[in-house]
Amino acid sequence: MSSLAWGTAREMSPFEVMMWRAESDPRLRAPVMALEILDVTPDWDRMVDAHDWASRMVPRFRERVRDALGGLGTPYWIQDGAFDLHYHLRRVRLAGDGGWDELAAVAERVMMTPFDRERPPWEATLVEGLSGGRSAYLLKMHHVLTDGLGAIQLLSQLHSRRREHDPDKPQPDAPQPQRVDHVGEVDRLVRREMGIVPAAARATRDVLGALSRPVSAVAESVRYLDSAVRVLSPAPGGSSELLRPRGMSWRFAALDVKFADLRAAGKSVGGSFNDTYLAALLGAFRLYHLESGHPVAPEATLRVSVPVSVRRSGDGDGGNRFAPARIGGPMGIVDPAERIAAISALMKAARAEPALESTDVVAPLLARLPGPLLTMVGGATTMGNDLQASNVPGLPFDAYLCGARIERVYPFAPLPGCAAMITLVTHGDVCCVGANLDATAITDRALFTDCLVRGFSEVLALNPGSADPVLPR
């Protein structure tokens, strides 16, 4: 077996270009992190060998981004001729009691530290000294590498299914360094710009063809444009006054919920798993507003964006394939069953938008803008959100890292100007919820964490006998 076919696209997609260049505004930095809790502390030499192997199995881990022609061309991936595993793999030891708060503080600092854009955009940190002899593994990657489902594809192939070392696993050679092809960069730029002409011709052909059916063509165009405005605009409703301030510091919160209990709670009132998850989050935000002295009217909404996977069977592993579904989340509905029903209707409408993937149409245009202008145009969309929420199917089997069993996987996604980004990943029979919070918008993390627990408890009460949410220790 040779290297894995993960992250093999040569050039960034327009959407990935937007994420990369939008970082001219530091508020729009886009790291993602998987925080894994391990039952023991792996041997360090084995960790080093495993990461060297992984960088050969996934050549993208030895590639850096080349921003061609001073930003005029499309960024592409090229082998880092000076790849240094010593830089990318680190180890630290907690100095205190080895509890969650101490671990979260380390993970937050790792997450907030910008990538060196001249190196492959990933880092891994082994955190030793957790209580009970445990440890933690922090895998931080830039979002241009992959979305949530792509990350799970990666981990499912790199993590072992047994504790023992496998001496028979494939050992591909390290990829050979590449030289920058300046002539090729110019050629690709010219070909891309020339591509505008046939695209315009196709558009003209479509318009002329539509003249043979003017009524239906106009109706379809108006319907699509109306949909595109809804999809590309901030979520409906007013933003929360309490959550309006934004800053540069991030704080983490996490909790565990039994997957079967959360699914059964939603099913008891006709809601999907995702509807139930969103209802729990909106319940938490209602409680946080109330506890912070901000009354919540029954009709109050929260601006929510939910990434929807648009991956298809032919898409390669890795990369980014999602579209934003935006709703005015019914935060003011107290009854969890009614809240789930309202969310279900809103999400069905959002997923049915004809222009759901219209970001693929707009992205090539926005990707041509210089960074500062791009952040003004594109950043306004995400900065208008109060909450971004995602749920990703995780590993359904026991997984191991260098002899340590992975007990939990907490996902932390970036804050592209919103007040909170909360992600759920299933790990075996447990839902691991990771909340990345803007410390200026949500000033009391302990209170918010308590409200998060109570928000999930509200919906779990729909399924009598459900286990209580559990905070990591």
C-alpha positions as CSV (number, residue, x, y, z in Angstrom):
1,M,0.0,0.0,0.0
2,S,1.3,3.5,-0.9
3,S,0.4,6.8,0.7
4,L,-3.3,7.6,1.4
5,A,-5.4,9.5,-1.1
6,W,-6.3,12.2,1.4
7,G,-5.9,15.9,0.5
8,T,-4.6,15.4,-3.0
9,A,-5.9,18.4,-4.7
10,R,-3.1,20.5,-6.1
11,E,-4.7,23.9,-5.9
12,M,-7.0,25.3,-3.2
13,S,-10.7,25.6,-4.0
14,P,-12.0,29.2,-4.2
15,F,-13.6,28.7,-0.8
16,E,-10.3,27.6,0.7
17,V,-8.6,30.6,-0.9
18,M,-11.1,32.8,0.9
19,M,-10.3,31.2,4.2
20,W,-6.6,31.5,3.6
21,R,-6.6,35.2,2.6
22,A,-9.3,36.3,5.0
23,E,-6.7,35.9,7.8
24,S,-5.4,39.4,7.0
25,D,-8.0,40.1,9.7
26,P,-6.7,38.1,12.7
27,R,-10.3,37.7,13.9
28,L,-10.9,35.4,10.9
29,R,-8.1,32.9,11.6
30,A,-9.3,29.4,10.9
31,P,-7.6,26.6,12.9
32,V,-9.4,23.5,13.8
33,M,-8.5,21.2,16.7
34,A,-9.2,17.6,17.8
35,L,-8.6,17.3,21.5
36,E,-8.3,13.6,22.3
37,I,-8.2,12.2,25.9
38,L,-6.0,9.2,26.2
39,D,-6.2,6.5,28.9
40,V,-2.4,6.4,29.3
41,T,0.6,8.4,28.3
42,P,2.2,7.1,25.0
43,D,5.9,6.5,24.7
44,W,7.4,9.6,23.2
45,D,9.8,7.8,20.8
46,R,6.8,5.8,19.5
47,M,4.9,9.1,19.1
48,V,7.7,10.6,17.0
49,D,7.9,7.5,14.8
50,A,4.2,7.5,14.4
51,H,4.1,11.1,13.2
52,D,7.0,10.5,10.8
53,W,5.0,7.6,9.4
54,A,1.8,9.7,9.2
55,S,3.6,12.4,7.3
56,R,4.7,9.8,4.7
57,M,1.2,8.2,4.6
58,V,-0.4,11.6,4.1
59,P,2.0,13.7,1.9
60,R,-0.2,16.7,2.5
61,F,1.3,16.9,6.0
62,R,4.7,17.6,4.4
63,E,3.3,20.3,2.1
64,R,3.1,24.1,2.6
65,V,1.0,26.6,0.8
66,R,2.5,28.5,-2.0
67,D,0.7,31.9,-2.6
68,A,1.6,32.2,-6.2
69,L,2.7,35.4,-8.0
70,G,2.4,37.7,-5.0
71,G,-1.2,36.7,-4.4
72,L,-2.4,37.1,-8.0
73,G,-2.5,33.4,-8.6
74,T,-4.4,30.7,-6.8
75,P,-2.5,29.3,-3.8
76,Y,-1.4,25.7,-4.3
77,W,0.3,23.0,-2.3
78,I,4.0,22.3,-2.7
79,Q,6.4,20.0,-0.8
80,D,8.2,21.7,2.0
81,G,11.9,21.1,1.2
82,A,12.8,22.0,4.8
83,F,10.1,19.9,6.5
84,D,11.1,19.6,10.2
85,L,9.0,17.2,12.3
86,H,10.6,18.6,15.4
87,Y,8.8,21.8,14.7
88,H,5.4,20.3,14.2
89,L,5.3,17.8,17.1
90,R,5.6,19.1,20.7
91,R,5.1,17.8,24.2
92,V,4.2,19.7,27.4
93,R,3.4,18.6,31.0
94,L,0.6,20.1,33.1
95,A,2.0,21.6,36.3
96,G,-1.1,21.6,38.5
97,D,-3.8,19.0,39.4
98,G,-4.1,17.7,35.8
99,G,-7.8,18.6,35.5
100,W,-9.9,19.9,32.6
101,D,-9.4,23.6,33.3
102,E,-5.6,23.3,33.2
103,L,-5.8,21.2,30.0
104,A,-8.2,23.7,28.4
105,A,-5.9,26.6,29.1
106,V,-3.1,24.8,27.3
107,A,-5.3,23.9,24.3
108,E,-6.7,27.5,24.1
109,R,-3.2,28.9,23.8
110,V,-2.2,26.4,21.2
111,M,-5.4,27.2,19.2
112,M,-4.9,30.9,19.3
113,T,-1.3,30.9,18.2
114,P,-1.1,31.6,14.4
115,F,0.4,29.1,12.0
116,D,3.8,29.8,10.4
117,R,2.5,30.3,6.8
118,E,5.8,29.2,5.4
119,R,5.5,25.7,6.9
120,P,2.8,22.9,6.5
121,P,-0.2,24.3,8.5
122,W,-0.6,21.7,11.3
123,E,0.8,21.0,14.7
124,A,0.4,18.1,17.2
125,T,1.0,18.3,21.0
126,L,1.1,15.6,23.6
127,V,0.0,16.9,26.9
128,E,1.2,14.8,29.8
129,G,0.3,14.9,33.5
130,L,-3.5,14.5,33.4
131,S,-5.1,13.0,36.5
132,G,-5.2,9.3,36.7
133,G,-2.1,8.8,34.6
134,R,-4.0,9.9,31.5
135,S,-2.7,12.3,28.7
136,A,-4.2,14.4,25.9
137,Y,-3.3,14.7,22.3
138,L,-4.0,18.0,20.5
139,L,-4.1,17.9,16.7
140,K,-4.4,21.4,15.2
141,M,-4.8,21.9,11.5
142,H,-5.7,24.9,9.3
143,H,-9.2,24.7,8.0
144,V,-7.9,24.9,4.4
145,L,-6.7,21.3,4.9
146,T,-10.2,19.9,5.6
147,D,-13.6,20.3,7.1
148,G,-15.1,18.2,9.9
149,L,-16.0,15.1,7.9
150,G,-12.6,15.2,6.2
151,A,-10.9,15.2,9.5
152,I,-12.8,12.1,10.6
153,Q,-11.8,10.5,7.3
154,L,-8.2,11.2,8.2
155,L,-8.3,10.0,11.8
156,S,-10.2,6.8,10.9
157,Q,-7.3,5.9,8.6
158,L,-4.4,7.0,10.8
159,H,-5.6,5.8,14.2
160,S,-5.0,2.1,15.0
161,R,-7.8,-0.3,16.1
162,R,-5.5,-2.1,18.5
163,R,-3.2,-1.1,21.3
164,E,-0.2,-3.1,20.1
165,H,2.3,-1.8,17.5
166,D,1.7,-3.1,14.0
167,P,5.0,-4.0,12.4
168,D,3.4,-4.9,9.1
169,K,1.8,-1.5,8.3
170,P,2.9,0.1,5.0
171,Q,6.0,2.3,4.9
172,P,5.8,4.6,2.0
173,D,8.9,6.7,1.2
174,A,8.9,10.4,2.1
175,P,7.8,12.5,-0.9
176,Q,10.6,14.3,-2.8
177,P,11.0,18.0,-2.4
178,Q,9.7,20.2,-5.2
179,R,11.1,23.3,-6.8
180,V,8.8,26.3,-7.4
181,D,7.8,26.4,-11.1
182,H,7.5,30.1,-11.8
183,V,6.7,29.5,-15.5
184,G,4.0,27.1,-14.5
185,E,2.5,29.6,-12.1
186,V,2.1,32.1,-14.9
187,D,0.7,29.5,-17.2
188,R,-2.0,28.5,-14.6
189,L,-2.9,32.1,-14.0
190,V,-3.3,32.9,-17.7
191,R,-5.4,29.7,-18.3
192,R,-7.6,30.5,-15.3
193,E,-8.2,34.1,-16.5
194,M,-8.9,32.9,-20.0
195,G,-11.5,30.6,-18.5
196,I,-13.7,33.6,-17.9
197,V,-14.3,33.8,-21.7
198,P,-15.9,30.4,-22.2
199,A,-17.8,30.8,-19.0
200,A,-19.3,34.0,-20.3
201,A,-20.1,32.3,-23.6
202,R,-21.9,29.5,-21.7
203,A,-23.9,32.1,-19.8
204,T,-24.8,33.8,-23.0
205,R,-25.9,30.5,-24.5
206,D,-28.1,29.8,-21.5
207,V,-29.7,33.2,-21.7
208,L,-30.5,32.8,-25.5
209,G,-31.8,29.3,-24.8
210,A,-34.1,30.7,-22.1
211,L,-35.7,33.0,-24.6
212,S,-37.6,30.0,-26.0
213,R,-39.2,29.6,-22.6
214,P,-39.2,33.1,-21.2
215,V,-41.9,32.7,-18.6
216,S,-40.4,29.7,-16.9
217,A,-36.9,31.0,-17.3
218,V,-37.7,34.2,-15.6
219,A,-39.6,32.5,-12.8
220,E,-36.7,30.1,-12.2
221,S,-34.1,32.9,-12.2
222,V,-36.1,35.0,-9.7
223,R,-36.6,32.0,-7.5
224,Y,-32.9,31.2,-7.5
225,L,-31.9,34.9,-6.9
226,D,-34.3,35.2,-4.0
227,S,-32.9,32.0,-2.5
228,A,-29.3,33.2,-3.1
229,V,-30.0,36.4,-1.2
230,R,-31.3,34.3,1.8
231,V,-28.4,31.9,1.7
232,L,-25.6,34.5,1.4
233,S,-27.1,37.0,3.9
234,P,-26.6,36.8,7.6
235,A,-29.2,34.6,9.4
236,P,-32.6,36.3,9.8
237,G,-33.6,38.2,13.0
238,G,-31.7,40.6,15.2
239,S,-28.4,39.7,16.8
240,S,-28.1,39.3,20.5
241,E,-27.2,42.5,22.3
242,L,-25.5,40.5,25.1
243,L,-23.3,38.6,22.6
244,R,-22.5,41.6,20.3
245,P,-19.0,42.5,21.6
246,R,-16.3,40.6,19.9
247,G,-12.7,40.1,20.8
248,M,-9.5,38.1,20.0
249,S,-9.4,35.6,22.8
250,W,-11.0,32.2,22.8
251,R,-12.1,29.9,25.7
252,F,-13.1,26.2,25.6
253,A,-15.9,24.4,27.2
254,A,-16.9,20.7,26.8
255,L,-19.3,18.0,27.9
256,D,-20.4,14.5,27.2
257,V,-23.9,13.3,26.4
258,K,-25.1,9.8,25.6
259,F,-25.8,9.5,21.9
260,A,-28.7,7.1,22.3
261,D,-30.4,9.3,24.9
262,L,-30.2,12.4,22.8
263,R,-31.5,10.7,19.7
264,A,-34.3,9.1,21.6
265,A,-35.3,12.5,23.1
266,G,-35.7,14.0,19.7
267,K,-37.4,10.9,18.2
268,S,-40.0,11.0,21.0
269,V,-41.3,14.3,19.6
270,G,-40.6,13.7,15.9
271,G,-37.3,15.6,15.7
272,S,-34.1,14.6,14.1
273,F,-30.8,14.2,16.0
274,N,-29.6,17.5,14.6
275,D,-32.8,19.3,15.5
276,T,-32.5,18.0,19.1
277,Y,-28.8,19.1,19.3
278,L,-29.7,22.6,18.1
279,A,-32.6,22.8,20.5
280,A,-30.2,22.0,23.4
281,L,-27.8,24.7,22.4
282,L,-30.6,27.3,22.0
283,G,-31.9,26.3,25.4
284,A,-28.4,27.0,26.8
285,F,-28.3,30.4,25.3
286,R,-31.7,31.3,26.6
287,L,-30.6,30.3,30.1
288,Y,-27.3,32.2,29.7
289,H,-29.2,35.4,28.7
290,L,-31.6,35.0,31.7
291,E,-28.8,34.4,34.2
292,S,-26.9,37.4,32.8
293,G,-29.9,39.7,33.4
294,H,-31.1,39.9,29.8
295,P,-34.8,39.0,29.5
296,V,-35.7,36.7,26.6
297,A,-39.0,37.3,24.8
298,P,-41.0,34.3,23.6
299,E,-40.3,35.4,20.0
300,A,-36.6,36.0,20.5
301,T,-34.2,34.5,18.0
302,L,-30.5,33.9,17.8
303,R,-28.6,34.2,14.5
304,V,-27.5,30.6,13.8
305,S,-25.4,29.2,10.9
306,V,-25.2,25.4,10.5
307,P,-22.7,23.9,8.1
308,V,-24.4,21.3,5.8
309,S,-22.2,18.8,4.1
310,V,-22.5,18.8,0.3
311,R,-20.0,16.0,-0.2
312,R,-20.8,13.5,-3.0
313,S,-19.7,10.0,-3.6
314,G,-17.1,11.1,-6.2
315,D,-15.4,13.7,-3.9
316,G,-12.0,12.9,-2.7
317,D,-11.1,12.6,1.0
318,G,-10.1,15.7,2.8
319,G,-10.7,19.2,1.6
320,N,-13.8,21.3,2.3
321,R,-17.3,20.5,1.0
322,F,-20.0,22.2,3.0
323,A,-22.5,25.0,2.6
324,P,-24.0,27.3,5.3
325,A,-27.7,26.9,6.3
326,R,-28.8,30.0,8.2
327,I,-31.7,30.2,10.5
328,G,-33.2,32.5,13.1
329,G,-32.9,30.0,16.0
330,P,-36.0,30.2,18.2
331,M,-34.2,30.9,21.5
332,G,-37.3,32.2,23.2
333,I,-39.3,29.0,23.0
334,V,-39.2,27.5,26.5
335,D,-40.8,24.1,25.8
336,P,-38.1,21.8,24.4
337,A,-40.6,19.8,22.2
338,E,-42.0,23.0,20.7
339,R,-38.4,24.3,20.2
340,I,-37.4,21.1,18.4
341,A,-40.5,21.3,16.1
342,A,-39.7,24.9,15.2
343,I,-36.1,24.1,14.5
344,S,-37.1,21.1,12.3
345,A,-39.3,23.4,10.1
346,L,-36.6,26.0,9.8
347,M,-33.8,23.5,8.9
348,K,-36.0,21.7,6.3
349,A,-36.6,25.1,4.6
350,A,-32.9,26.0,4.8
351,R,-31.7,22.7,3.4
352,A,-34.3,23.0,0.6
353,E,-33.0,26.4,-0.6
354,P,-32.3,26.1,-4.4
355,A,-29.2,28.2,-3.9
356,L,-27.8,26.4,-0.9
357,E,-24.5,25.8,-2.7
358,S,-24.5,29.4,-4.2
359,T,-21.3,30.0,-2.2
360,D,-19.6,27.9,-4.8
361,V,-20.7,30.5,-7.4
362,V,-19.7,33.5,-5.4
363,A,-16.4,32.1,-4.0
364,P,-14.4,32.3,-7.2
365,L,-15.2,36.0,-7.4
366,L,-14.5,36.8,-3.8
367,A,-11.3,34.7,-3.9
368,R,-9.9,37.2,-6.4
369,L,-10.1,40.1,-3.9
370,P,-7.1,41.2,-1.8
371,G,-7.2,40.1,1.8
372,P,-8.4,43.3,3.4
373,L,-11.2,43.8,0.9
374,L,-12.2,40.1,1.2
375,T,-12.6,40.4,4.9
376,M,-14.9,43.4,4.5
377,V,-17.1,41.6,2.0
378,G,-17.0,38.0,3.1
379,G,-16.3,38.4,6.8
380,A,-19.5,40.4,7.3
381,T,-21.5,37.3,6.6
382,T,-19.9,35.2,9.4
383,M,-19.5,38.1,11.8
384,G,-23.2,38.6,11.8
385,N,-23.8,35.1,13.4
386,D,-24.3,34.7,17.1
387,L,-23.8,30.9,16.9
388,Q,-22.3,28.5,14.4
389,A,-23.2,24.9,15.3
390,S,-22.1,21.6,13.6
391,N,-22.4,17.9,14.3
392,V,-20.1,15.4,12.7
393,P,-20.4,11.5,12.8
394,G,-17.2,10.3,14.5
395,L,-15.4,7.0,14.9
396,P,-17.8,4.1,15.6
397,F,-15.0,1.8,16.8
398,D,-12.4,1.8,19.6
399,A,-9.3,3.7,18.4
400,Y,-5.8,3.9,19.7
401,L,-2.8,6.3,19.4
402,C,0.6,4.8,20.0
403,G,-0.8,2.2,22.5
404,A,-3.2,4.6,24.3
405,R,-6.9,4.2,23.9
406,I,-8.8,7.3,22.9
407,E,-11.5,7.8,25.5
408,R,-12.9,11.1,24.1
409,V,-12.5,13.4,21.1
410,Y,-13.5,17.0,21.7
411,P,-13.8,19.1,18.5
412,F,-13.0,22.8,18.5
413,A,-13.6,24.8,15.3
414,P,-12.6,28.5,14.6
415,L,-14.6,31.6,15.5
416,P,-15.0,33.5,12.2
417,G,-16.2,36.6,14.0
418,C,-19.2,34.8,15.7
419,A,-19.8,34.6,19.5
420,A,-19.6,30.8,19.7
421,M,-18.7,27.9,17.6
422,I,-20.1,24.6,19.1
423,T,-19.3,21.3,17.5
424,L,-20.5,17.8,18.4
425,V,-18.6,14.6,17.4
426,T,-19.9,11.2,18.2
427,H,-17.2,8.9,19.7
428,G,-18.5,5.4,20.1
429,D,-21.8,5.8,22.1
430,V,-20.9,9.3,23.5
431,C,-21.5,12.7,22.0
432,C,-18.4,14.8,22.7
433,V,-19.4,18.5,22.6
434,G,-16.7,21.1,22.2
435,A,-17.6,24.9,22.5
436,N,-15.2,27.6,21.3
437,L,-16.3,30.8,22.9
438,D,-15.4,34.4,22.2
439,A,-14.2,35.6,25.7
440,T,-15.4,39.1,25.0
441,A,-18.9,38.0,23.9
442,I,-19.3,35.2,26.6
443,T,-17.6,36.6,29.6
444,D,-18.5,34.0,32.1
445,R,-17.4,30.6,30.9
446,A,-18.3,28.8,34.1
447,L,-21.9,30.2,33.9
448,F,-22.2,29.3,30.2
449,T,-20.9,25.8,30.8
450,D,-23.6,25.3,33.5
451,C,-26.2,26.6,31.1
452,L,-24.9,24.3,28.4
453,V,-25.5,21.3,30.8
454,R,-28.9,22.6,31.7
455,G,-29.8,23.1,28.0
456,F,-29.0,19.5,27.2
457,S,-30.9,18.4,30.3
458,E,-34.0,20.2,29.1
459,V,-34.2,18.1,25.9
460,L,-33.0,14.9,27.5
461,A,-36.0,15.2,29.9
462,L,-38.1,14.3,26.9
463,N,-36.7,10.8,27.2
464,P,-37.3,9.7,30.8
465,G,-34.3,7.8,32.2
466,S,-31.7,9.6,30.2
467,A,-28.3,9.9,31.7
468,D,-27.2,13.4,32.8
469,P,-24.7,15.3,30.7
470,V,-21.2,14.9,32.2
471,L,-18.3,17.5,32.2
472,P,-14.8,16.3,31.5
473,R,-12.5,15.9,34.4
